[in-house]
């Protein structure tokens, strides 16, 4: 675990001696022709510019962006912004890049429990065999799935983001299936929620920065996900072909329309539901981010993906009396106010 001072807490005049992620580095020249290093360091709390004035070529030579480095120097202010003037910089030994990247604010243990709870709500024999083959027995995939981001930048674009998004959509799927009863095949919808984005493990890389793999650009996570599903199905004896087709359709259609990269539009009730729930989780994440990043005033900056400004001003609801104000409702996270779908669903223990 990284015990270095967090970048977000650095202040002018503070000495720095710690381990950080090298996000960018290049050599430049002063007016006198002396080489110096321009770089950017990062950790989970933020990023900061760095300058390396002495031995720049020698120290930067063996380094490249994406490496974890040991940095020593002092924080200074330049044109109103903090930067680190470095005395030394070297590659760190035995450091995991993912430890320094932005990550879900929800603890990994909570997310894993959410996934386990969702898997525990699957009782149909063939679906259970399949999901165990994907999420339980394939430890290499399970590890990659837990680390992966859900997107390059639109939503949940950080370590554990794919797991957070998947568990959230699974929670929504269980709630919607419970509401509509026999109109939806509850376990089929839940299985689709768990499987719909598995292709993102192969589509995206943590980087830094998060970016598309070659396969991600050439084929995309929808196609990759169906191929991964078929690989698992081929190893399961006597898996029902009709059920396999339904699961393929859930992955193929979960983006909803051709313009959003969906090879097929939803043609089953479960596929319709999954498309809306996937979109709902992504859109509400974007709205929450717009609210968190908004400056003073009642409106966010224009959100390109949502194609609108968002109201971020005071609530329209009156504040309750202070002495009668309740604590956070079950299923809500007090620190951020965002709904949580990572606890066990009502009745999960009985199902």
Backbone torsions as a table, in degrees:
resi	resn	phi	psi	omega
1	UNK	NA	142.3	-177.8
2	UNK	-83.1	118.5	-179.4
3	UNK	-101.7	9.2	-179.0
4	UNK	-68.9	158.6	176.8
5	UNK	-59.0	132.1	-178.9
6	UNK	-71.0	140.0	-176.3
7	UNK	-59.5	-37.2	-178.4
8	UNK	-64.1	-18.8	-177.4
9	UNK	-100.4	-2.6	-177.4
10	UNK	-66.8	144.7	179.5
11	UNK	-134.7	160.7	-177.3
12	UNK	-57.7	133.3	179.1
13	UNK	90.1	-8.0	-176.5
14	UNK	-76.6	136.8	173.9
15	UNK	-76.3	141.6	-179.3
16	UNK	-119.7	128.7	174.3
17	UNK	-149.9	95.3	-175.1
18	UNK	-165.4	-172.2	-176.3
19	UNK	-111.4	128.1	-175.9
20	UNK	-141.9	167.8	177.5
21	UNK	-91.3	129.7	177.6
22	UNK	-84.7	106.9	-176.2
23	UNK	-87.7	-32.6	-177.8
24	UNK	-156.0	144.5	174.9
25	UNK	-156.4	141.5	176.1
26	UNK	-158.6	158.0	175.9
27	UNK	-94.5	139.6	174.1
28	UNK	-133.2	178.2	-178.7
29	UNK	-126.7	139.2	173.9
30	UNK	-72.1	175.0	178.4
31	UNK	-61.2	-24.9	179.0
32	UNK	-89.5	4.2	178.2
33	UNK	85.1	7.8	179.6
34	UNK	-83.4	130.6	179.8
35	UNK	-72.0	142.5	173.7
36	UNK	-142.7	163.1	-175.7
37	UNK	-101.6	131.5	171.1
38	UNK	-105.9	123.2	-177.9
39	UNK	-148.0	169.6	178.5
40	UNK	-137.0	127.9	179.8
41	UNK	-108.0	150.9	-179.7
42	UNK	-146.3	158.5	167.3
43	UNK	-147.7	-170.5	-175.7
44	UNK	-65.9	-17.9	-177.5
45	UNK	-91.3	-17.6	-178.5
46	UNK	162.0	-163.6	-177.5
47	UNK	-136.1	158.8	178.0
48	UNK	-152.1	144.3	176.9
49	UNK	-74.1	152.8	177.4
50	UNK	-135.1	152.0	175.7
51	UNK	-129.8	136.6	179.7
52	UNK	-124.6	105.0	-172.2
53	UNK	-90.3	-31.4	-176.2
54	UNK	-110.5	139.8	178.3
55	UNK	55.2	34.9	-174.2
56	UNK	-61.5	-48.8	-177.7
57	UNK	-63.6	-41.0	-178.5
58	UNK	-66.1	-43.1	-175.7
59	UNK	-78.5	-34.7	-178.7
60	UNK	-82.3	-19.3	-176.6
61	UNK	-50.6	-50.2	-177.3
62	UNK	-84.1	2.1	-175.2
63	UNK	-104.6	156.0	174.8
64	UNK	-150.9	155.1	-179.5
65	UNK	-55.4	141.6	-178.5
66	UNK	100.4	-11.6	178.2
67	UNK	-85.2	152.6	171.9
68	UNK	-91.3	131.7	-174.0
69	UNK	-127.1	152.8	170.2
70	UNK	-91.8	123.4	-175.6
71	UNK	-124.0	138.3	174.7
72	UNK	-132.6	137.1	179.7
73	UNK	173.9	-153.0	-177.4
74	UNK	-144.1	144.1	-179.9
75	UNK	-82.2	128.4	176.2
76	UNK	-127.8	162.6	177.0
77	UNK	-106.3	131.3	179.3
78	UNK	-135.5	118.9	-178.4
79	UNK	51.6	41.2	174.6
80	UNK	82.5	2.9	180.0
81	UNK	-123.5	144.9	179.1
82	UNK	-78.2	145.0	172.7
83	UNK	-147.7	160.2	177.6
84	UNK	-104.0	121.0	172.6
85	UNK	-91.6	114.9	-169.2
86	UNK	-92.5	140.4	172.2
87	UNK	-96.6	-32.0	179.4
88	UNK	-150.3	155.5	-179.5
89	UNK	-155.6	127.9	-179.5
90	UNK	-152.0	159.8	178.5
91	UNK	-66.4	137.7	178.3
92	UNK	-88.3	147.9	-179.9
93	UNK	-94.0	140.8	171.9
94	UNK	53.6	50.0	177.8
95	UNK	-115.2	140.2	179.1
96	UNK	-96.1	121.3	-178.0
97	UNK	-55.5	-39.9	-175.5
98	UNK	-59.6	-24.8	179.4
99	UNK	-65.2	-20.3	-173.9
100	UNK	-105.8	-4.9	-177.8
101	UNK	-90.4	152.0	173.9
102	UNK	-53.2	140.9	-176.1
103	UNK	-138.4	165.5	177.1
104	UNK	-55.3	141.0	176.3
105	UNK	-75.3	-10.7	178.5
106	UNK	-89.4	128.4	-177.9
107	UNK	-55.7	142.7	-179.4
108	UNK	-57.0	-37.9	-179.9
109	UNK	-61.4	-38.0	178.5
110	UNK	-67.4	-41.5	179.0
111	UNK	-65.6	-42.6	179.3
112	UNK	-63.4	-39.3	177.2
113	UNK	-64.1	-38.8	176.5
114	UNK	-60.8	-40.4	177.1
115	UNK	-66.3	-44.6	179.2
116	UNK	-61.3	-40.4	179.0
117	UNK	-63.5	-41.2	178.7
118	UNK	-64.5	-43.7	177.1
119	UNK	-61.9	-34.4	179.9
120	UNK	-69.5	-15.0	177.8
121	UNK	-88.8	2.0	176.5
122	UNK	-98.0	119.1	-178.5
123	UNK	-118.7	-20.4	178.9
124	UNK	-61.2	129.6	-167.7
125	UNK	-55.5	-49.2	-174.2
126	UNK	-70.8	-40.4	176.9
127	UNK	-63.7	-40.0	179.3
128	UNK	-63.6	-43.2	178.1
129	UNK	-58.7	-44.6	-177.6
130	UNK	-65.1	-50.2	-176.0
131	UNK	-66.0	-34.7	175.2
132	UNK	-66.5	-37.0	178.0
133	UNK	-64.1	-35.1	-178.2
134	UNK	-80.4	-54.0	-167.1
135	UNK	-97.9	-14.8	-175.6
136	UNK	-112.7	-54.3	-174.0
137	UNK	-79.1	-27.2	179.1
138	UNK	-89.5	85.6	-174.8
139	UNK	-67.0	-32.5	177.7
140	UNK	-63.4	-46.5	177.8
141	UNK	-64.6	-44.8	-177.5
142	UNK	-58.2	-41.2	178.4
143	UNK	-65.4	-42.7	179.0
144	UNK	-67.4	-38.6	-180.0
145	UNK	-63.0	-39.5	-178.9
146	UNK	-68.1	-29.2	-177.8
147	UNK	-88.7	-25.4	-166.3
148	UNK	-67.6	148.5	169.6
149	UNK	-79.1	162.7	178.5
150	UNK	-91.2	-15.0	-178.4
151	UNK	-163.2	168.5	177.2
152	UNK	-74.5	-33.1	-178.8
153	UNK	-163.1	-18.5	-171.7
154	UNK	-69.4	-48.0	-177.4
155	UNK	-156.4	145.2	178.5
156	UNK	49.6	42.8	-176.4
157	UNK	-90.4	68.2	-179.1
158	UNK	-162.2	171.7	179.0
159	UNK	-57.7	136.0	-176.6
160	UNK	71.8	5.0	-177.2
161	UNK	-64.2	-38.1	179.9
162	UNK	-66.3	-41.1	178.0
163	UNK	-64.6	-43.3	179.0
164	UNK	-60.9	-48.2	179.9
165	UNK	-62.8	-43.2	-178.0
166	UNK	-64.6	-44.6	179.7
167	UNK	-65.8	-36.4	177.9
168	UNK	-64.8	-47.0	178.9
169	UNK	-64.0	-36.7	177.0
170	UNK	-63.0	-40.4	177.3
171	UNK	-64.3	-41.6	176.3
172	UNK	-63.1	-40.3	-179.8
173	UNK	-61.5	-42.9	179.1
174	UNK	-64.6	-40.6	-179.7
175	UNK	-66.0	-43.7	-178.6
176	UNK	-68.8	-40.5	177.8
177	UNK	-62.2	-39.3	177.2
178	UNK	-65.3	-34.1	-179.7
179	UNK	-70.7	-42.3	-174.4
180	UNK	-92.7	-8.1	173.3
181	UNK	58.3	-128.6	-173.1
182	UNK	-68.3	-6.8	178.1
183	UNK	-70.0	-18.7	-178.7
184	UNK	-129.5	141.2	170.8
185	UNK	-79.0	98.4	-169.2
186	UNK	-57.8	-46.2	-175.7
187	UNK	-74.2	-28.8	175.1
188	UNK	-68.4	-45.3	178.1
189	UNK	-62.1	-44.3	-180.0
190	UNK	-63.4	-40.1	177.5
191	UNK	-63.1	-41.1	176.8
192	UNK	-62.7	-38.8	178.1
193	UNK	-62.1	-39.5	-179.6
194	UNK	-72.9	-30.7	-173.8
195	UNK	-97.8	-14.2	-164.2
196	UNK	-61.5	-30.5	-176.5
197	UNK	-114.1	19.8	-177.6
198	UNK	-60.8	-26.3	179.7
199	UNK	-65.1	-16.7	-179.9
200	UNK	-68.4	-20.5	174.7
201	UNK	-60.5	-34.6	178.5
202	UNK	-95.7	-17.1	-176.8
203	UNK	-80.6	-35.0	-171.1
204	UNK	-119.0	151.9	172.6
205	UNK	-120.1	148.0	178.3
206	UNK	-69.7	-18.1	178.5
207	UNK	75.5	-128.1	8.6
208	UNK	-84.3	153.9	-6.4
209	UNK	-80.7	169.2	174.1
210	UNK	-57.7	131.5	-178.7
211	UNK	-153.0	175.4	179.8
212	UNK	-85.9	142.3	169.4
213	UNK	-76.4	170.9	175.7
214	UNK	-59.5	-45.6	179.6
215	UNK	-63.3	-34.7	178.4
216	UNK	-64.1	-41.2	178.8
217	UNK	-73.8	-38.1	-175.7
218	UNK	-76.5	-34.6	-173.1
219	UNK	-123.8	-38.2	179.9
220	UNK	87.7	160.7	-171.5
221	UNK	-70.8	-22.9	179.2
222	UNK	-66.9	-51.3	179.0
223	UNK	-65.4	-43.6	179.3
224	UNK	-61.4	-39.3	179.8
225	UNK	-64.6	-40.7	177.9
226	UNK	-65.7	-38.9	178.2
227	UNK	-64.1	-41.1	178.3
228	UNK	-65.3	-39.8	176.8
229	UNK	-61.4	-47.1	-178.6
230	UNK	-63.2	-34.6	177.6
231	UNK	-61.9	-43.4	178.2
232	UNK	-68.0	-41.6	-179.0
233	UNK	-62.4	-35.1	-177.9
234	UNK	-65.5	-18.3	-177.9
235	UNK	-100.7	0.9	178.8
236	UNK	-104.6	123.7	-177.2
237	UNK	-70.7	136.2	171.2
238	UNK	55.4	40.7	176.0
239	UNK	-76.7	131.0	-175.5
240	UNK	-60.7	127.7	-177.1
241	UNK	-65.9	-36.4	178.9
242	UNK	-63.0	-42.6	178.9
243	UNK	-66.3	-40.3	177.5
244	UNK	-59.7	-41.6	178.6
245	UNK	-63.8	-38.8	177.5
246	UNK	-63.9	-41.0	179.6
247	UNK	-67.6	-41.4	176.1
248	UNK	-58.9	-43.7	-178.4
249	UNK	-63.1	-37.1	178.6
250	UNK	-61.1	-41.5	177.6
251	UNK	-71.0	-45.3	-175.6
252	UNK	-64.5	-28.5	-172.0
253	UNK	-109.0	4.7	-169.5
254	UNK	-71.8	-12.9	172.9
255	UNK	-85.0	-7.3	166.8
256	UNK	88.9	-44.2	-175.8
257	UNK	-144.3	159.5	-177.4
258	UNK	-61.0	-37.4	-176.7
259	UNK	-65.5	-20.2	177.8
260	UNK	-103.8	21.4	172.8
261	UNK	83.5	20.7	179.2
262	UNK	-93.5	116.4	179.6
263	UNK	-60.3	-27.3	178.1
264	UNK	-137.3	145.2	172.3
265	UNK	-81.8	151.9	-178.8
266	UNK	-59.7	131.3	-178.1
267	UNK	-128.0	12.7	171.7
268	UNK	-131.4	160.5	178.8
269	UNK	-60.1	-39.9	-179.3
270	UNK	-66.2	-39.0	179.2
271	UNK	-67.5	-40.0	175.3
272	UNK	-58.9	-48.1	-178.9
273	UNK	-61.4	-45.1	-177.8
274	UNK	-62.3	-42.0	178.2
275	UNK	-58.5	-46.9	-178.6
276	UNK	-67.8	-38.5	-178.1
277	UNK	-70.8	-40.4	176.4
278	UNK	-60.7	-46.2	-179.6
279	UNK	-66.4	-40.1	179.1
280	UNK	-59.9	-47.5	-177.9
281	UNK	-63.2	-42.1	179.7
282	UNK	-66.6	-44.0	-176.4
283	UNK	-67.4	-41.2	179.6
284	UNK	-69.0	-31.0	173.1
285	UNK	-62.5	-45.4	179.6
286	UNK	-61.2	-40.9	179.2
287	UNK	-64.3	-41.6	179.3
288	UNK	-65.3	-39.9	178.0
289	UNK	-64.5	-41.3	178.1
290	UNK	-60.7	-38.9	178.8
291	UNK	-67.3	-41.9	-178.0
292	UNK	-68.9	-31.3	-175.9
293	UNK	-92.6	-4.7	-176.3
294	UNK	-67.8	144.3	174.7
295	UNK	-86.8	-159.4	178.2
296	UNK	-64.9	152.8	-178.4
297	UNK	110.8	-177.9	-174.3
298	UNK	-102.3	-0.4	-175.0
299	UNK	-131.9	145.2	175.8
300	UNK	-76.7	171.2	166.8
301	UNK	-65.1	162.1	178.4
302	UNK	-63.5	126.9	179.5
303	UNK	-94.7	113.6	-175.1
304	UNK	-64.6	-38.4	-177.0
305	UNK	-74.7	-37.3	177.9
306	UNK	-85.8	-12.2	177.6
307	UNK	57.4	47.9	-179.9
308	UNK	-171.5	162.6	164.9
309	UNK	-85.2	151.1	179.3
310	UNK	-119.0	135.5	176.6
311	UNK	-70.8	125.6	-178.9
312	UNK	-127.0	17.5	-177.4
313	UNK	-78.4	-166.8	-177.6
314	UNK	-59.9	151.4	177.8
315	UNK	-63.2	146.1	175.9
316	UNK	-76.5	-14.3	-178.2
317	UNK	-89.4	136.3	178.6
318	UNK	-66.5	148.0	176.6
319	UNK	-69.0	137.9	175.5
320	UNK	-69.6	162.0	176.9
321	UNK	-57.2	139.3	-174.2
322	UNK	-57.6	-42.3	-176.2
323	UNK	-73.0	-20.0	-178.0
324	UNK	-105.0	2.2	-175.5
325	UNK	-65.1	123.3	-178.3
326	UNK	-75.7	162.1	172.9
327	UNK	-76.1	-177.2	-179.4
328	UNK	-60.7	136.7	-179.6
329	UNK	-67.9	153.4	176.8
330	UNK	-54.7	136.1	179.2
331	UNK	86.2	8.8	177.0
332	UNK	-119.6	150.2	-178.3
333	UNK	-100.8	117.2	-172.1
334	UNK	-62.4	-36.1	-172.7
335	UNK	-70.8	-27.6	-177.2
336	UNK	-121.6	-15.8	-178.1
337	UNK	78.4	1.0	-179.7
338	UNK	-79.2	142.7	176.5
339	UNK	-60.9	145.9	177.1
340	UNK	-116.5	129.2	176.8
341	UNK	-115.2	23.6	-173.2
342	UNK	-101.7	-4.7	171.3
343	UNK	-81.6	166.9	177.0
344	UNK	-59.9	139.9	176.8
345	UNK	-70.6	152.5	177.8
346	UNK	-54.1	129.0	177.1
347	UNK	82.3	4.8	-175.6
348	UNK	-62.7	-34.2	-177.8
349	UNK	-67.5	-26.7	-176.7
350	UNK	-87.9	-18.0	-174.1
351	UNK	-82.8	NA	NA
